[in-house]
Amino acid sequence: MTRFIGRLGLRNQASIRMLAVFGVLGPGLVAANAGNDAGGVATYASVGAKYGYDLLWMMVLITVSLVVVQEMAARMGAVTGKGLAELIREHYGPRWSILSTVSVLLANLGICISEFVGISAAIGLAHVPAQVSVPVAAVVIWLLVVRGTYKIAQRVFIAMTIPFFAYPLAAILAHPDWSAVGKAVVVPHIQFNSPYLLLFVATAGTTITPFMQLYLQSAVVERGLGPEDIPAERAEVVSASIFANLIACFIIIATGATLYVHGERTVSSAADAARALAPLAGRFAEALFAVGLLGASLLAAAILPVTAAYVIAETFGFEKGISRRPREAPVFVAVITVLIGISAAVAMIPGVPVIKLLVLVQVVNGALLPVTLFFVWRLARNRELMGSYRNGPVFDLLAGATVAATSALSLVLLVVTLTGNA
Amino acid sequence: MATLAPSTPHVLHLSLVVGGALLDDAGERVGRVDDLIVRLEGEEYPPVSGVVATVAGRQVFVPWASIAEIAEGRVMLREERIDLQHFRRRAGEVLLRKDVLDRQLINIDGARLVRANEIELVRLDGWYRVVGVDVSFRGLVRRLLPHAFAERIAAGEFLDWASIEPFTGHVPTVRLRVPHPKLARLHPAQLADLVEAASHREGEEIIEAVRTDPELEADLFEELEDKHQLEFVEDRSDAEIAQLLGRMEVDDAADLVLQLPEERREDVVALLSPVQARRVRTLLGYDPATAGGLMSPEFVCLHAEATREEALERVQQSKVHADGVSWVFALTARGRLQGGVPLADLLRAEPGTHLVEVVRSVQRVSPDADLEEVARLMTDFDLTVVPVVDAGETLLGIVTVDDVLELVLPESWRRRFNILGGG
């Protein structure tokens, strides 16, 4: 007996499952890493360049909020075996569900455009024009997603974000004033002027984006994780969120210790953000930054259309996981194709008003986030749905406060952008 | 899609009934209609047995006996006064809006999961009955519009309730095992597809329903993908798993044992009958990626001098599945594999023919042969069955084409868009 047991131990499903959860590629890590995408890096770099370490204390709060929200989404996926869009449809009916689906579609389209802009900026550092890099990237992403070598691709994209580890090193080599950094983390520092507040809200918005919850919950379901996996998955989500936000903090510190100190207070291009890596990489700073930006942008550009397609399939009840060939899941493939196509096309237009677009994206996201978070919170505390896995009283209070605070911030951003104070 | 006969009466849309007014016999509004109650067991088209309504801020139960008419936008009572009982779910009661509308259902005809955009009711022999489910886009659009516009959208084609099986696992009062008799109309492979496509709880519900027929359950498990097998047996006791294994093909049973956590394997195998336990252990001794791991120890073999009639009788009496008996194997006097005869040849042969007269030499592999070798052999020689022999040419088992095809089919053909799962 020991013979077969010993030999086949590796096929033990439970151990494979643990590997999947603790491995490099938990859904939590993918979601959190995709949050450090083109828009994220641009925002963090701007924060550091413009205000130095002043906004670091906020990253602590944002991280707590992200952990709370992502944990609820992962737990719901494990307990119900259903995606967020599906639960919204079942509990709040088609009107809410379509409203959130349409806004997810718009928001994802917007973010996806920004990813392609990020891709063209990253490759642009090597002086390749967007009209070449963007179509190639679009075709590659489409093939990976629809033709299905996506699992490997995901690993490659994640690996490509490793250069972002350079930020902690760059931050250290830039010899920041650590006592000032420490103080900035602990002591809240608020300026009541609109650029400061706007950047504050934008940072929260780019770190906690609706697609991250939608993606995470669907991915947990897709992996077949059940209630017994909650402790492991929770650990994965928490550590991944903290990890991704630590990187974000180091981007702020690195830019704060270089650009801000040298009086370069605006980050207007990828090349600007890359300069923060100069203390570490010298003349290779640009290349290092380009690879990281490319990986993060590709990862998000692949995840966003897929998330949108899943949301649509869940809302309308189209075939999804069961589908075997593109022609059996035409809607699914159509959504992916249209999203990638439009995003790439817009990103390729010479002189496209990128900044205006990004602002528009923020508005849509800002409007969507309270809706998504509210549903996440209400569903995660629903006794009938979650049973003994529903939010505990203390956690629920924290979650409610998070939802309220994040929503308030999003609405502030919405109002400020719409009234043109930006 | 099925539609009722043209002469059928007016089709009521559930979404237009709920949210409407509860009226007394004089047409005075007394409350709001929240939901319709049905019992799903028994009848082909379940009748509405009551209404849940909100009257003066309280959720109340209105029994069928007090209801005069159900229509779009209103439910009318027979009397002026009704006895307002506080609403509490009773065993077996299902709320159409809360438990069925917008949820996933099984469409038996297509063996697929659909989402209920609308539930259609018709007055038939005195009862308001659930006659079907609209899964079309039109049904969804109607739900999105304000009532005044929604009423103008005519009923389109809808799925007949006779081919619909709803999930009820989420209904608190129907927690126990619910028979889903319509599921028996499906092929085990279709059932397995549904289990894989549904959420875990819904899959559990399908399997629970199928458990009333242990043979069907075993067939379903044979068709389930490895990663789903464990999901649905890990909560069972060793004895229950052993019972299930006992009904499965030995090679599939061995595969399932491999999915179990190491510490449970021996306990479960020990509970099998001695013959089954021995066979499973033999298979488990081989690397699963080789002919030894793929093979089934169930086959029909006879001495080469046996007659056609003896061979056919053995086929008739054996419980080996159809693929496995498509060839009958002949052994030499010393028990070595001499060759094989396709079952069709045997049937066509003259009565009284001895196997040795019609036997063909067959390609064979050793238990160590890898999947690629077996697959290539099958392709080159157009085989559906390949015998596995040891060094002494003793027949150990047979690999059938279904086991091989399952493994050589590219991952991407089997499952597309399974990409959210990542690595």
Interface residues (C-beta under 8 A of the other chain):
Chain A: M1 R3 F4 I5 R7 L8 G9 R11 N12 Q13 A14 A20 G23 V24 L25 G26 P27 V30 T80 G81 K82 R89 E90 G93 P94 R95 S97 I98 V145 R147 G148 T149 Y150 K151 Q154 R155 Y215 S218 A219 V221 E222 R223 G224 G226 V306 T307 A309 Y310 F316 G317 E319 K320 G321 I322 S323 R324 R325 P326 E328 A329 F332 E384
Chain B: D102 R103 Q104 R112 L113 V114 R115 N117 V135 F137 L140 R143 L144 H170 P172 D193 E196 A197 S199 H200 R201 E202 D226 K227 H228 L230 E231 L258 Q259 L260 P261 E262 R265 E266 R281 L284 G285 D287 P288 E411 S412 W413 R414 R415 R416 F417 N418 I419 L420 G421 G422 G423
